[in-house]
């Protein structure tokens, strides 16, 4: 029987300001503008998800 895999969305795990700060610090360490832009998008999604949850 094959296992079902689901897509991981890091935005779901960015629940605190500390988690977001760590996530963005690691993105900036790459010095890759594309990676940083994607990380900003993830943070924006995480903020939107937390507002919906409230």
C-alpha positions, 0 to 999 in steps of 0.5 A: 500500500502506497503512502499518501504524501502531502505538500509541506507549507512552511507558512503553517509553522510560522506562528510566532514573531520569533519563528518568522525572525529566524526564518527570515534570518536564514533566508538573508544568510543565503544572499540570494534575492530570489530565495529572500523574495520567496521567504517574504511570500511565505511570511505574508501567507503565514500572517494572512493565515493567522488573521483568518484563524482569529 
